[in-house]
Amino acid sequence: MNLLNIYTVSFFGHRDFSEHLRLELTLENMLKDILTQHEYVVFLVGRNGEFDQFVSSTIRKVKRDFCRSNSELVCVLPYETSEFKNNVESFLKYYDRVEISSPANSTHFKAAISKRNIEMVSRSNLLISYVNKKAGGAYNAVRFAQKNNIPFINLAENNI
């Protein structure tokens, strides 16, 4: 069996995000570089705000236009949300795979997103973020990456 070298990238950003136009080309170029430099890439995304949606659609675009055979877009949910339960087919058409985070799923729902974020960062070789304030889940994910020597790139113009 041929085992691929898997490179994992996770994405975190603030729920409110309005930098789509400014950052689309930058993110596309980053994704193309990552796909070119690595044998197989797993992109881990959440579904908790505008940044997550921006990243997911940009990854889909790059996979469609540039290279789709050496990567996978994975939506990592903290628990089985009602949105997912009511739209399983749509999720499975949009993402290559949907995962329910085991550590997050077994905790209180108020702590589930933080647990899911820690799991995603722990699995990653690289974290790409949009963090411009020192608060929230995205900020905490970046701090966790820093503490664990996981490389990260912050796309926010005013880096924290």
One Martini backbone bead per residue (centre of mass of N, CA, C, O) as a GRO file, in nm:
protein
  160
    1MET     BB    1   0.095   0.037   0.023
    2ASN     BB    2   0.051   0.379  -0.051
    3LEU     BB    3   0.183   0.635   0.136
    4LEU     BB    4   0.111   0.947   0.199
    5ASN     BB    5   0.197   1.273   0.225
    6ILE     BB    6   0.047   1.454   0.479
    7TYR     BB    7  -0.094   1.782   0.468
    8THR     BB    8  -0.214   2.007   0.722
    9VAL     BB    9  -0.481   2.256   0.710
   10SER     BB   10  -0.595   2.523   0.906
   11PHE     BB   11  -0.888   2.737   0.979
   12PHE     BB   12  -0.909   3.081   1.122
   13GLY     BB   13  -1.182   3.310   1.207
   14HIS     BB   14  -1.379   3.548   1.227
   15ARG     BB   15  -1.709   3.566   1.192
   16ASP     BB   16  -1.648   3.848   1.095
   17PHE     BB   17  -1.608   3.915   0.735
   18SER     BB   18  -1.474   4.171   0.475
   19GLU     BB   19  -1.201   4.059   0.291
   20HIS     BB   20  -1.250   3.912   0.022
   21LEU     BB   21  -1.122   4.085  -0.209
   22ARG     BB   22  -0.834   4.128  -0.082
   23LEU     BB   23  -0.780   3.790  -0.025
   24GLU     BB   24  -0.833   3.593  -0.257
   25LEU     BB   25  -0.562   3.588  -0.416
   26THR     BB   26  -0.379   3.522  -0.180
   27LEU     BB   27  -0.510   3.250  -0.107
   28GLU     BB   28  -0.485   3.113  -0.379
   29ASN     BB   29  -0.173   3.121  -0.389
   30MET     BB   30  -0.125   2.959  -0.133
   31LEU     BB   31  -0.274   2.702  -0.219
   32LYS     BB   32  -0.104   2.641  -0.468
   33ASP     BB   33   0.162   2.611  -0.318
   34ILE     BB   34   0.077   2.382  -0.132
   35LEU     BB   35  -0.006   2.181  -0.361
   36THR     BB   36   0.281   2.179  -0.496
   37GLN     BB   37   0.459   2.098  -0.223
   38HIS     BB   38   0.242   1.858  -0.184
   39GLU     BB   39   0.113   1.550  -0.216
   40TYR     BB   40  -0.106   1.587   0.031
   41VAL     BB   41  -0.409   1.775   0.117
   42VAL     BB   42  -0.562   1.886   0.422
   43PHE     BB   43  -0.857   2.073   0.472
   44LEU     BB   44  -0.956   2.249   0.765
   45VAL     BB   45  -1.298   2.330   0.849
   46GLY     BB   46  -1.547   2.517   0.941
   47ARG     BB   47  -1.899   2.661   1.032
   48ASN     BB   48  -1.887   2.982   1.195
   49GLY     BB   49  -1.856   3.179   0.934
   50GLU     BB   50  -1.732   3.386   0.694
   51PHE     BB   51  -1.445   3.274   0.679
   52ASP     BB   52  -1.518   2.978   0.633
   53GLN     BB   53  -1.668   3.029   0.366
   54PHE     BB   54  -1.439   3.163   0.213
   55VAL     BB   55  -1.240   2.929   0.226
   56SER     BB   56  -1.410   2.706   0.101
   57SER     BB   57  -1.460   2.846  -0.175
   58THR     BB   58  -1.159   2.880  -0.246
   59ILE     BB   59  -1.079   2.587  -0.243
   60ARG     BB   60  -1.279   2.493  -0.459
   61LYS     BB   61  -1.168   2.671  -0.684
   62VAL     BB   62  -0.878   2.563  -0.687
   63LYS     BB   63  -0.951   2.267  -0.735
   64ARG     BB   64  -1.095   2.319  -1.006
   65ASP     BB   65  -0.862   2.505  -1.158
   66PHE     BB   66  -0.589   2.344  -1.063
   67CYS     BB   67  -0.628   2.107  -0.819
   68ARG     BB   68  -0.798   1.792  -0.711
   69SER     BB   69  -0.621   1.516  -0.648
   70ASN     BB   70  -0.436   1.636  -0.376
   71SER     BB   71  -0.718   1.687  -0.209
   72GLU     BB   72  -0.909   1.795   0.095
   73LEU     BB   73  -1.232   1.894   0.212
   74VAL     BB   74  -1.288   1.949   0.565
   75CYS     BB   75  -1.553   1.933   0.782
   76VAL     BB   76  -1.549   2.044   1.126
   77LEU     BB   77  -1.756   1.945   1.374
   78PRO     BB   78  -1.846   1.961   1.710
   79TYR     BB   79  -2.135   1.862   1.617
   80GLU     BB   80  -2.455   1.758   1.543
   81THR     BB   81  -2.618   1.961   1.372
   82SER     BB   82  -2.912   2.068   1.243
   83GLU     BB   83  -2.799   2.156   0.974
   84PHE     BB   84  -2.678   1.881   0.908
   85LYS     BB   85  -2.923   1.691   0.948
   86ASN     BB   86  -3.098   1.866   0.722
   87ASN     BB   87  -2.811   1.862   0.507
   88VAL     BB   88  -2.628   1.621   0.425
   89GLU     BB   89  -2.613   1.623   0.115
   90SER     BB   90  -2.498   1.909   0.086
   91PHE     BB   91  -2.242   1.867   0.245
   92LEU     BB   92  -2.137   1.618   0.064
   93LYS     BB   93  -2.114   1.803  -0.194
   94TYR     BB   94  -1.924   2.033  -0.086
   95TYR     BB   95  -1.767   1.829   0.071
   96ASP     BB   96  -1.551   1.560   0.095
   97ARG     BB   97  -1.582   1.587   0.417
   98VAL     BB   98  -1.738   1.493   0.734
   99GLU     BB   99  -1.679   1.583   1.075
  100ILE     BB  100  -1.698   1.470   1.410
  101SER     BB  101  -1.581   1.572   1.695
  102SER     BB  102  -1.498   1.382   1.956
  103PRO     BB  103  -1.417   1.576   2.188
  104ALA     BB  104  -1.659   1.775   2.142
  105ASN     BB  105  -1.909   1.576   2.146
  106SER     BB  106  -1.831   1.502   2.472
  107THR     BB  107  -1.926   1.794   2.540
  108HIS     BB  108  -2.024   2.082   2.610
  109PHE     BB  109  -2.153   2.302   2.381
  110LYS     BB  110  -1.988   2.558   2.488
  111ALA     BB  111  -1.698   2.388   2.446
  112ALA     BB  112  -1.685   2.253   2.159
  113ILE     BB  113  -1.535   2.454   1.974
  114SER     BB  114  -1.269   2.460   2.130
  115LYS     BB  115  -1.209   2.158   2.107
  116ARG     BB  116  -1.212   2.146   1.800
  117ASN     BB  117  -0.983   2.350   1.753
  118ILE     BB  118  -0.762   2.192   1.898
  119GLU     BB  119  -0.777   1.945   1.718
  120MET     BB  120  -0.710   2.084   1.451
  121VAL     BB  121  -0.436   2.201   1.529
  122SER     BB  122  -0.300   1.929   1.617
  123ARG     BB  123  -0.323   1.816   1.306
  124SER     BB  124  -0.134   2.045   1.208
  125ASN     BB  125   0.115   2.212   0.998
  126LEU     BB  126  -0.095   2.452   0.941
  127LEU     BB  127  -0.208   2.792   1.001
  128ILE     BB  128  -0.486   2.985   0.884
  129SER     BB  129  -0.564   3.332   0.940
  130TYR     BB  130  -0.815   3.580   1.079
  131VAL     BB  131  -0.665   3.804   1.311
  132ASN     BB  132  -0.764   4.133   1.487
  133LYS     BB  133  -0.822   4.012   1.781
  134LYS     BB  134  -0.798   3.949   2.147
  135ALA     BB  135  -1.045   3.736   2.072
  136GLY     BB  136  -1.163   3.426   2.067
  137GLY     BB  137  -1.137   3.134   1.892
  138ALA     BB  138  -0.922   3.218   1.684
  139TYR     BB  139  -0.720   3.332   1.882
  140ASN     BB  140  -0.690   3.069   2.051
  141ALA     BB  141  -0.580   2.897   1.818
  142VAL     BB  142  -0.325   3.061   1.770
  143ARG     BB  143  -0.210   3.033   2.055
  144PHE     BB  144  -0.191   2.725   2.048
  145ALA     BB  145   0.006   2.714   1.814
  146GLN     BB  146   0.233   2.875   1.943
  147LYS     BB  147   0.271   2.686   2.198
  148ASN     BB  148   0.312   2.429   1.968
  149ASN     BB  149   0.483   2.508   1.713
  150ILE     BB  150   0.272   2.604   1.493
  151PRO     BB  151   0.244   2.718   1.205
  152PHE     BB  152   0.150   3.061   1.096
  153ILE     BB  153  -0.097   3.261   0.918
  154ASN     BB  154  -0.187   3.606   0.904
  155LEU     BB  155  -0.421   3.792   0.704
  156ALA     BB  156  -0.425   4.027   0.871
  157GLU     BB  157  -0.327   4.345   0.856
  158ASN     BB  158  -0.355   4.362   1.181
  159ASN     BB  159  -0.157   4.217   1.354
  160ILE     BB  160  -0.139   4.081   1.687
   0.00000   0.00000   0.00000
